[in-house]
Amino acid sequence: MKLLVYAPIKYPNAEIDYILTLGQRLAQRDVETVIMASPGNPIVERGRALGFRIEDRFDLLSLNPLKLWGLRGKLLAWLAEEKFEIVDVHRSEGFVLMARLVQSLKPRPALVRTRQDMRPVRTDPLNRWTYRSADLIIASNRLLADDLITRLGLDPGRVKVIYYGINPESFQAKRPLEEVQKEKGIDPAWRRIGLSARLGIVKGHQYFLQAAEKIAGEVPEARFLVSYRMIEKESDFLDRLSRHALKEKFLVFGPCENRAELLKLCEVGVLSSVGSEASSRACLEWMALKKPVVVTRVGVLPELVSTGESGYLVMPRDSAGMAEAVVKLLRHPERARAMGEAGYHRLRSYFTEELMVEQTLESFRGLVEERFRSRAGL
C-alpha cells in the first residue's frame, strides 16, 4: 500500500508525534508512507531524521494565488506519477486544493481527512463539499466526530474515531526514583503534583497556579512540578510565576531527555487545559506511569478518564474544583494508587499504540478494497 500524508504543520505538537509514530509502525506492515509538508515545517526535519521520504517542494501554504496556480499543475503531475492509493490530509490549509486534485486523478486514490483539532470546523459550502468528498474522516475523539457529523451533515458511516495511542512500556523511567530525586534536589517528604504541557495560554497554567494556592494552604508540604517541551510566545506563565508568592514551591523543567523520570516523581498528574486536547498524549503518559489524574472537561479528556475511577474531571478554569480534587487524592494515597492502576489498565485496554495502528490499517485496507471494487464495477 502506498500512502501520502499531507501535513503542513507549522508548530511542534502531538499531531507530528502521531504521524511519525503511525508511519513507522505502518512501514512494518508494508505500507510505504510519503510525508508532504511545506519547507521549514518541523515535521520535515524530524521525518527525514527517522528515514521518511519527505516531499516539500509544493508549498500550499502560500498566500500568493499565482504561485498556487503554478504549483497546481506540477503537483497534479507528481501525484499521477506516484500513484498513491491513499491521500491522508491532516490540515485545513491546502485541503480544498488537495481534494480537487485527488478527484481528478485516474485511477483516483482514496481521500482521507484526519482531524485532530478541537476548533469549530468551518461550515461554508466549499468546506462542506470538501469534507463530503472524502472517502473517510478520521477523528481523534468522539466529541470531535459528533461535531463534524452535526455541523457538516456528514454520513456517520464515513466518520471513524481512532484514538491516539502510546506504548506504555516505552514511556517509563530508566533510573531509580531515589537517584532522580537526589539529582533534582527534591525532598522525598514533598507531596508532588505535576503538570506536563507546552507553555501556552490554552494549557491553562494560570488556573493550575491558582489551584496551587489552595492546595498549598491545605497541604503545606505540596510542591508543584511543571514540565514543558516548548514555550509559545503568548505565554506569560514563567513571568507570572516569578512574581508569585508560591514560586519557591514550584519546580520547573524544560525539554529533557527522559520526561518519564520527572513525571514518575509526582503523586498526581494535572491537565488544566481550557481548550485543545484533541488527542492528549500528556494524559496517556500519566496513565502509563499509573498516576491518578485531575483533568478538565475539554477535548478527548472525558473519554480518556473515567471520573471517580481513574481520576477526576473538573470544568475548565475551575481552579477551586481542581484544588479540591488534588487534595482529595493526596489525603487518600491508597485510593489514589488504585485510581492510577485503573488508569493504566484503561490505557492498555483502549488507548495503546497497537490499537491505533490496527484500526488505521483496517480502515485503509477497507478503502483500497472499496476503490478496487468500484473500478472493477463490482
C-alpha positions as CSV (number, residue, x, y, z in Angstrom):
1,M,0.0,0.0,0.0
2,K,1.3,3.5,-0.9
3,L,0.2,6.4,1.4
4,L,0.7,10.1,1.1
5,V,0.3,12.1,4.3
6,Y,-0.2,15.8,3.7
7,A,0.7,17.5,7.0
8,P,2.0,21.1,6.7
9,I,2.0,21.6,10.5
10,K,3.6,24.9,11.4
11,Y,4.5,24.3,15.1
12,P,5.7,21.2,17.1
13,N,2.7,19.4,18.5
14,A,1.3,15.9,19.4
15,E,0.0,15.5,15.8
16,I,3.5,15.3,14.5
17,D,4.3,12.6,17.0
18,Y,1.1,10.8,15.9
19,I,2.0,10.9,12.2
20,L,5.6,9.8,12.7
21,T,4.8,7.0,15.1
22,L,2.0,5.7,12.9
23,G,4.2,5.9,9.8
24,Q,6.9,3.9,11.4
25,R,4.5,1.2,12.5
26,L,2.8,1.1,9.2
27,A,6.1,0.7,7.4
28,Q,6.5,-2.6,9.4
29,R,3.2,-3.7,7.7
30,D,4.3,-3.0,4.2
31,V,2.8,0.5,3.9
32,E,5.0,3.0,2.1
33,T,4.4,6.4,3.7
34,V,5.5,9.7,2.0
35,I,5.0,12.8,4.0
36,M,4.2,16.1,2.2
37,A,4.8,19.4,4.0
38,S,5.9,22.9,3.4
39,P,9.6,24.0,3.6
40,G,10.6,24.7,7.2
41,N,7.7,22.8,8.8
42,P,9.0,20.9,12.0
43,I,7.9,17.6,10.6
44,V,10.3,17.9,7.7
45,E,13.5,17.7,9.8
46,R,12.1,15.1,12.2
47,G,10.7,12.9,9.4
48,R,13.9,12.9,7.5
49,A,15.9,12.0,10.6
50,L,13.7,9.0,11.0
51,G,14.2,7.9,7.4
52,F,10.9,9.0,6.0
53,R,10.6,10.2,2.4
54,I,9.7,13.9,2.6
55,E,8.2,16.0,-0.2
56,D,8.4,19.7,0.5
57,R,8.6,21.2,-3.0
58,F,4.9,22.2,-3.0
59,D,4.2,25.0,-0.6
60,L,0.4,25.1,-0.5
61,L,0.5,27.5,2.5
62,S,1.5,30.3,0.2
63,L,-0.9,33.3,0.1
64,N,0.1,34.1,-3.5
65,P,-2.7,32.8,-5.8
66,L,-0.4,33.0,-8.8
67,K,2.1,30.8,-7.1
68,L,-0.6,28.3,-6.0
69,W,-1.9,28.2,-9.6
70,G,1.6,27.5,-10.8
71,L,2.1,24.7,-8.3
72,R,-1.2,23.1,-9.2
73,G,-0.1,21.5,-12.5
74,K,3.3,20.3,-11.1
75,L,1.6,18.8,-8.0
76,L,-1.0,17.0,-10.2
77,A,1.7,15.6,-12.4
78,W,3.6,14.4,-9.4
79,L,0.6,12.8,-7.8
80,A,-0.3,11.0,-11.1
81,E,3.3,9.7,-11.3
82,E,3.5,8.4,-7.7
83,K,0.1,6.5,-7.9
84,F,-0.7,6.8,-4.3
85,E,-3.5,4.5,-3.1
86,I,-4.5,6.8,-0.2
87,V,-4.1,10.5,0.3
88,D,-4.5,11.4,4.0
89,V,-4.9,15.2,4.6
90,H,-4.1,16.3,8.2
91,R,-4.6,20.1,8.0
92,S,-7.2,22.5,6.7
93,E,-4.6,24.5,4.8
94,G,-4.5,23.1,1.3
95,F,-7.3,20.6,1.9
96,V,-9.6,22.1,-0.8
97,L,-6.8,22.0,-3.4
98,M,-5.7,18.5,-2.5
99,A,-9.3,17.2,-2.6
100,R,-9.8,18.7,-6.1
101,L,-6.6,17.3,-7.4
102,V,-7.3,13.8,-6.0
103,Q,-10.8,13.9,-7.6
104,S,-9.2,14.5,-11.0
105,L,-6.7,11.6,-10.8
106,K,-7.3,8.4,-12.7
107,P,-7.3,5.9,-11.1
108,R,-8.4,8.0,-8.1
109,P,-6.8,7.3,-4.7
110,A,-9.0,7.2,-1.6
111,L,-9.2,10.6,0.1
112,V,-8.9,10.7,3.9
113,R,-9.2,13.7,6.2
114,T,-7.7,13.1,9.6
115,R,-8.8,15.8,12.0
116,Q,-7.1,16.4,15.4
117,D,-8.2,20.0,16.0
118,M,-10.9,21.0,18.6
119,R,-11.6,24.4,17.0
120,P,-15.1,24.5,15.4
121,V,-14.9,23.4,11.7
122,R,-15.9,25.9,9.1
123,T,-19.4,25.3,7.7
124,D,-19.2,27.3,4.5
125,P,-20.4,25.5,1.3
126,L,-16.9,24.9,0.0
127,N,-15.7,23.3,3.2
128,R,-18.9,21.1,3.4
129,W,-18.3,19.9,-0.2
130,T,-14.6,19.2,0.5
131,Y,-15.3,17.1,3.7
132,R,-18.2,15.3,1.9
133,S,-15.9,14.4,-1.0
134,A,-13.6,12.5,1.4
135,D,-14.0,8.7,1.5
136,L,-13.2,8.6,5.2
137,I,-12.9,11.2,8.0
138,I,-10.8,10.1,11.0
139,A,-11.5,12.0,14.2
140,S,-9.2,11.7,17.2
141,N,-12.2,11.7,19.7
142,R,-15.9,11.1,19.8
143,L,-16.8,14.7,20.7
144,L,-14.9,15.9,17.5
145,A,-16.6,13.2,15.4
146,D,-20.0,14.1,16.6
147,D,-19.4,17.8,15.9
148,L,-18.2,17.1,12.3
149,I,-21.3,15.0,11.7
150,T,-23.6,17.6,13.1
151,R,-22.1,20.8,11.6
152,L,-21.2,19.4,8.2
153,G,-24.1,16.9,7.7
154,L,-21.6,14.1,7.2
155,D,-22.6,10.4,6.7
156,P,-21.8,8.9,10.2
157,G,-20.7,5.7,8.4
158,R,-17.8,7.8,6.8
159,V,-16.6,9.1,10.2
160,K,-14.4,6.9,12.3
161,V,-12.9,7.6,15.8
162,I,-9.4,6.4,16.2
163,Y,-7.8,7.4,19.4
164,Y,-4.1,8.4,19.7
165,G,-2.3,5.6,21.5
166,I,1.0,5.0,23.1
167,N,3.1,2.0,24.2
168,P,3.2,2.2,28.0
169,E,6.4,0.2,28.1
170,S,8.2,2.8,26.1
171,F,7.3,5.6,28.5
172,Q,9.0,4.6,31.7
173,A,11.7,6.0,34.0
174,K,15.1,4.5,33.3
175,R,16.7,5.3,36.7
176,P,15.6,4.6,40.3
177,L,13.3,7.2,41.8
178,E,15.8,8.0,44.6
179,E,18.6,8.8,42.1
180,V,16.4,11.2,40.2
181,Q,15.2,12.9,43.4
182,K,18.8,13.4,44.5
183,E,19.8,14.8,41.1
184,K,16.9,17.3,41.0
185,G,17.3,18.3,44.7
186,I,13.8,17.0,45.6
187,D,13.0,16.3,49.3
188,P,11.3,12.8,49.5
189,A,8.8,14.3,52.1
190,W,7.4,16.7,49.5
191,R,3.9,15.8,48.1
192,R,4.4,16.4,44.4
193,I,1.7,17.4,41.9
194,G,2.7,17.6,38.2
195,L,1.6,19.4,35.1
196,S,3.2,18.4,31.7
197,A,2.3,20.6,28.8
198,R,3.7,23.2,26.5
199,L,3.6,26.7,28.0
200,G,0.7,28.2,26.2
201,I,-2.5,30.0,27.2
202,V,-4.7,27.1,26.0
203,K,-3.0,24.8,28.5
204,G,-4.4,26.8,31.5
205,H,-1.2,27.1,33.6
206,Q,-2.7,30.2,35.3
207,Y,-5.5,28.1,36.7
208,F,-3.0,25.5,37.9
209,L,-1.2,28.3,39.7
210,Q,-4.5,29.4,41.3
211,A,-5.2,25.8,42.4
212,A,-1.7,25.6,43.8
213,E,-2.6,28.4,46.2
214,K,-5.5,26.5,47.7
215,I,-3.6,23.1,47.7
216,A,-0.6,24.6,49.5
217,G,-2.9,26.1,52.1
218,E,-4.2,22.7,53.0
219,V,-1.1,20.6,52.3
220,P,1.9,22.7,53.2
221,E,4.4,20.1,52.0
222,A,2.9,20.2,48.5
223,R,5.3,21.0,45.6
224,F,4.3,21.7,42.0
225,L,6.3,20.2,39.2
226,V,5.9,21.8,35.7
227,S,7.4,20.1,32.7
228,Y,7.3,21.7,29.2
229,R,8.8,21.0,25.8
230,M,8.2,24.4,24.3
231,I,7.0,27.9,25.1
232,E,4.5,29.8,23.0
233,K,5.2,33.5,22.6
234,E,1.8,34.4,24.1
235,S,2.6,32.6,27.3
236,D,3.4,34.7,30.4
237,F,3.3,31.9,32.9
238,L,7.0,32.0,33.8
239,D,6.9,35.7,34.3
240,R,3.7,35.4,36.4
241,L,5.3,32.6,38.5
242,S,8.5,34.6,39.1
243,R,6.4,37.3,40.9
244,H,4.2,34.8,42.8
245,A,4.4,34.1,46.5
246,L,4.5,30.4,45.7
247,K,7.4,30.5,43.3
248,E,9.7,28.6,45.8
249,K,7.2,25.7,45.8
250,F,7.4,25.3,42.0
251,L,9.9,23.1,40.2
252,V,10.0,24.0,36.5
253,F,11.8,21.8,33.9
254,G,12.2,22.5,30.2
255,P,12.9,19.9,27.5
256,C,14.6,16.9,28.9
257,E,15.9,13.5,27.6
258,N,13.6,11.4,29.8
259,R,10.4,13.2,30.8
260,A,9.1,10.0,32.3
261,E,11.6,10.3,35.1
262,L,10.3,13.7,36.1
263,L,6.6,12.7,35.9
264,K,7.3,9.5,37.9
265,L,8.3,11.7,40.8
266,C,4.7,13.0,41.1
267,E,1.8,11.6,43.1
268,V,-0.9,13.3,40.9
269,G,-0.9,14.4,37.3
270,V,-2.9,17.5,36.3
271,L,-4.1,18.8,32.9
272,S,-5.6,22.3,33.4
273,S,-6.3,23.0,29.7
274,V,-9.1,25.4,28.6
275,G,-9.2,24.0,25.1
276,S,-7.3,21.8,22.6
277,E,-6.5,18.3,23.9
278,A,-7.7,16.6,20.7
279,S,-5.6,13.6,21.4
280,S,-3.7,14.3,24.7
281,R,-0.5,12.4,24.7
282,A,0.2,14.0,28.1
283,C,-2.8,12.4,29.7
284,L,-1.8,9.0,28.3
285,E,1.7,9.4,29.7
286,W,0.3,9.9,33.2
287,M,-1.8,6.8,32.8
288,A,1.2,4.8,31.5
289,L,3.0,5.8,34.8
290,K,0.0,4.6,36.9
291,K,-0.7,8.1,38.2
292,P,-4.2,9.3,39.1
293,V,-5.1,12.5,37.2
294,V,-7.2,15.6,37.6
295,V,-8.2,16.9,34.2
296,T,-10.5,19.5,32.7
297,R,-13.6,18.6,30.6
298,V,-12.1,19.5,27.2
299,G,-11.3,17.6,24.0
300,V,-10.7,13.9,24.4
301,L,-10.0,14.1,28.2
302,P,-13.6,13.0,29.3
303,E,-13.1,9.9,27.0
304,L,-9.7,9.0,28.4
305,V,-10.5,9.5,32.1
306,S,-13.2,7.6,34.0
307,T,-14.2,10.0,36.7
308,G,-14.0,8.6,40.2
309,E,-12.3,5.5,38.8
310,S,-9.0,6.6,37.2
311,G,-9.1,10.3,38.1
312,Y,-11.3,13.3,38.4
313,L,-12.8,15.6,35.8
314,V,-13.4,19.3,36.6
315,M,-14.7,22.2,34.5
316,P,-12.2,24.4,32.6
317,R,-11.0,27.4,34.6
318,D,-12.3,25.8,37.9
319,S,-9.2,26.2,40.0
320,A,-11.2,25.6,43.2
321,G,-12.5,22.3,41.9
322,M,-9.1,21.3,40.6
323,A,-7.6,22.0,44.0
324,E,-10.3,20.1,45.9
325,A,-9.8,17.0,43.7
326,V,-6.0,17.1,44.1
327,V,-6.2,17.4,47.9
328,K,-8.7,14.5,48.0
329,L,-6.1,12.3,46.2
330,L,-3.2,13.5,48.5
331,R,-5.3,12.7,51.6
332,H,-6.2,9.2,50.4
333,P,-3.0,7.8,48.9
334,E,-4.3,4.2,48.8
335,R,-7.3,5.3,46.8
336,A,-5.0,7.4,44.6
337,R,-2.8,4.4,43.9
338,A,-5.8,2.3,43.0
339,M,-7.0,5.0,40.6
340,G,-3.6,5.1,39.0
341,E,-3.7,1.4,38.4
342,A,-7.2,1.7,37.0
343,G,-6.0,4.4,34.6
344,Y,-3.1,2.1,33.5
345,H,-5.5,-0.8,32.7
346,R,-7.8,1.6,30.9
347,L,-4.9,2.7,28.7
348,R,-3.9,-0.9,27.9
349,S,-7.5,-1.8,27.0
350,Y,-8.4,1.2,24.8
351,F,-5.6,3.6,24.1
352,T,-2.5,1.6,23.0
353,E,-0.3,2.3,20.0
354,E,-1.1,-1.2,18.7
355,L,-4.8,-0.5,18.7
356,M,-4.2,2.8,16.9
357,V,-2.2,1.1,14.2
358,E,-4.6,-1.9,13.7
359,Q,-7.6,0.3,13.5
360,T,-5.9,2.7,11.0
361,L,-4.6,-0.2,8.9
362,E,-8.0,-1.9,8.8
363,S,-9.6,1.4,7.7
364,F,-7.0,2.0,5.0
365,R,-7.3,-1.5,3.6
366,G,-11.1,-1.2,3.5
367,L,-10.7,2.0,1.4
368,V,-8.3,0.4,-1.0
369,E,-10.6,-2.6,-1.5
370,E,-13.6,-0.3,-1.9
371,R,-11.8,1.7,-4.6
372,F,-10.7,-1.6,-6.4
373,R,-14.3,-2.9,-6.4
374,S,-15.5,0.5,-7.7
375,R,-13.1,0.5,-10.6
376,A,-13.9,-3.1,-11.4
377,G,-17.6,-2.4,-11.4
378,L,-18.3,-4.9,-8.6
